[in-house]
Amino acid sequence: MGEEHNGPGHGNIPTHTEEPGLSHARILELRLARVLVYGITTCAVILLISLIATLLRDGGKSVSFREFHPERSSTSMREVLDGVQAMEPRAWLMLGVLLVILTPVARVTFSLAAFAKERDRLYVFITLIVLTILAYSFFFGKV
């Protein structure tokens, strides 16, 4: 039998999902859970490192909360990726936030592929609707 992760945040997710006796639905559930665990863990590490880098770089600046003067930050994917390549902490923070947003989208996309493989038309249709709504919100939503 495969090992299980029983530490914080892992629940009981076997590391080997091809064990005899596991149903296809259970294997799918375990793989989807792994997508979320690894995605969120990666996001947390990126956000923590970038927060520490931001504090080390900007921690000595005095801050006044009497007036708000927003700084321009990266707004396009190209600017974020350029900032990440230049090792700018704020760009890494934005990348971490973007990955937090994209992790559930990856899970829905993975679910769509799994339901299509199983030829489950109803769940493919429902998942396509959810993915369409997510994509529409992502590309056309206003902040």
PEPE-V527825 format. One record per residue. N is the residue number from 1. RES is the residue in one letter. SS is DSSP state (hx for helix, st for strand, lp for the rest). PHI is phi as a letter, one per 20 degrees, with the letter a starting at -180 (999 if undefined). PSI is psi in whole degrees, 0 to 359 (* if undefined). Layout:
n=N res=RES ss=SS phi=PHI psi=PSI
n=N res=RES ss=SS phi=PHI psi=PSI
This chain:
n=1 res=M ss=lp phi=999 psi=151
n=2 res=G ss=lp phi=f psi=159
n=3 res=E ss=lp phi=f psi=157
n=4 res=E ss=st phi=c psi=144
n=5 res=H ss=st phi=e psi=119
n=6 res=N ss=lp phi=d psi=14
n=7 res=G ss=lp phi=f psi=180
n=8 res=P ss=lp phi=g psi=133
n=9 res=G ss=lp phi=n psi=357
n=10 res=H ss=lp phi=d psi=341
n=11 res=G ss=lp phi=l psi=223
n=12 res=N ss=lp phi=c psi=72
n=13 res=I ss=st phi=d psi=105
n=14 res=P ss=st phi=f psi=145
n=15 res=T ss=lp phi=e psi=342
n=16 res=H ss=lp phi=c psi=109
n=17 res=T ss=lp phi=e psi=2
n=18 res=E ss=lp phi=e psi=27
n=19 res=E ss=lp phi=f psi=146
n=20 res=P ss=lp phi=f psi=142
n=21 res=G ss=lp phi=n psi=346
n=22 res=L ss=lp phi=e psi=131
n=23 res=S ss=lp phi=f psi=161
n=24 res=H ss=hx phi=f psi=322
n=25 res=A ss=hx phi=f psi=320
n=26 res=R ss=hx phi=f psi=319
n=27 res=I ss=hx phi=f psi=316
n=28 res=L ss=hx phi=f psi=315
n=29 res=E ss=hx phi=g psi=318
n=30 res=L ss=hx phi=f psi=321
n=31 res=R ss=hx phi=f psi=320
n=32 res=L ss=hx phi=f psi=321
n=33 res=A ss=hx phi=f psi=320
n=34 res=R ss=hx phi=f psi=322
n=35 res=V ss=hx phi=g psi=313
n=36 res=L ss=hx phi=f psi=316
n=37 res=V ss=hx phi=f psi=310
n=38 res=Y ss=hx phi=f psi=321
n=39 res=G ss=hx phi=f psi=310
n=40 res=I ss=hx phi=f psi=324
n=41 res=T ss=hx phi=f psi=316
n=42 res=T ss=hx phi=f psi=315
n=43 res=C ss=hx phi=f psi=315
n=44 res=A ss=hx phi=f psi=318
n=45 res=V ss=hx phi=f psi=314
n=46 res=I ss=hx phi=f psi=315
n=47 res=L ss=hx phi=f psi=319
n=48 res=L ss=hx phi=f psi=313
n=49 res=I ss=hx phi=f psi=316
n=50 res=S ss=hx phi=f psi=327
n=51 res=L ss=hx phi=f psi=316
n=52 res=I ss=hx phi=f psi=316
n=53 res=A ss=hx phi=f psi=320
n=54 res=T ss=hx phi=f psi=316
n=55 res=L ss=hx phi=f psi=321
n=56 res=L ss=hx phi=f psi=322
n=57 res=R ss=hx phi=f psi=316
n=58 res=D ss=hx phi=d psi=4
n=59 res=G ss=lp phi=f psi=333
n=60 res=G ss=lp phi=e psi=353
n=61 res=K ss=lp phi=f psi=141
n=62 res=S ss=lp phi=e psi=146
n=63 res=V ss=lp phi=c psi=135
n=64 res=S ss=lp phi=d psi=129
n=65 res=F ss=lp phi=d psi=11
n=66 res=R ss=lp phi=f psi=323
n=67 res=E ss=lp phi=c psi=147
n=68 res=F ss=lp phi=d psi=122
n=69 res=H ss=lp phi=c psi=93
n=70 res=P ss=lp phi=f psi=142
n=71 res=E ss=lp phi=e psi=146
n=72 res=R ss=lp phi=f psi=130
n=73 res=S ss=lp phi=c psi=169
n=74 res=S ss=lp phi=f psi=130
n=75 res=T ss=lp phi=d psi=341
n=76 res=S ss=lp phi=d psi=160
n=77 res=M ss=hx phi=f psi=321
n=78 res=R ss=hx phi=f psi=316
n=79 res=E ss=hx phi=f psi=319
n=80 res=V ss=hx phi=f psi=312
n=81 res=L ss=hx phi=f psi=322
n=82 res=D ss=hx phi=f psi=319
n=83 res=G ss=hx phi=f psi=322
n=84 res=V ss=hx phi=f psi=316
n=85 res=Q ss=hx phi=f psi=326
n=86 res=A ss=lp phi=e psi=4
n=87 res=M ss=lp phi=m psi=37
n=88 res=E ss=lp phi=e psi=123
n=89 res=P ss=hx phi=g psi=321
n=90 res=R ss=hx phi=f psi=324
n=91 res=A ss=hx phi=f psi=322
n=92 res=W ss=hx phi=f psi=322
n=93 res=L ss=hx phi=g psi=315
n=94 res=M ss=hx phi=f psi=323
n=95 res=L ss=hx phi=f psi=318
n=96 res=G ss=hx phi=f psi=316
n=97 res=V ss=hx phi=f psi=318
n=98 res=L ss=hx phi=f psi=318
n=99 res=L ss=hx phi=f psi=326
n=100 res=V ss=hx phi=f psi=320
n=101 res=I ss=hx phi=f psi=319
n=102 res=L ss=hx phi=f psi=341
n=103 res=T ss=hx phi=g psi=311
n=104 res=P ss=hx phi=f psi=328
n=105 res=V ss=hx phi=f psi=320
n=106 res=A ss=hx phi=f psi=321
n=107 res=R ss=hx phi=f psi=317
n=108 res=V ss=hx phi=f psi=318
n=109 res=T ss=hx phi=f psi=317
n=110 res=F ss=hx phi=f psi=319
n=111 res=S ss=hx phi=f psi=317
n=112 res=L ss=hx phi=g psi=313
n=113 res=A ss=hx phi=f psi=319
n=114 res=A ss=hx phi=f psi=317
n=115 res=F ss=hx phi=f psi=324
n=116 res=A ss=hx phi=f psi=320
n=117 res=K ss=hx phi=f psi=323
n=118 res=E ss=lp phi=e psi=355
n=119 res=R ss=lp phi=l psi=38
n=120 res=D ss=lp phi=e psi=91
n=121 res=R ss=hx phi=f psi=320
n=122 res=L ss=hx phi=f psi=311
n=123 res=Y ss=hx phi=f psi=329
n=124 res=V ss=hx phi=f psi=315
n=125 res=F ss=hx phi=f psi=312
n=126 res=I ss=hx phi=f psi=316
n=127 res=T ss=hx phi=f psi=324
n=128 res=L ss=hx phi=f psi=321
n=129 res=I ss=hx phi=f psi=314
n=130 res=V ss=hx phi=f psi=316
n=131 res=L ss=hx phi=f psi=322
n=132 res=T ss=hx phi=f psi=316
n=133 res=I ss=hx phi=f psi=316
n=134 res=L ss=hx phi=f psi=315
n=135 res=A ss=hx phi=f psi=316
n=136 res=Y ss=hx phi=f psi=314
n=137 res=S ss=hx phi=f psi=320
n=138 res=F ss=hx phi=f psi=317
n=139 res=F ss=hx phi=e psi=332
n=140 res=F ss=hx phi=d psi=357
n=141 res=G ss=lp phi=f psi=154
n=142 res=K ss=lp phi=d psi=143
n=143 res=V ss=lp phi=e psi=*
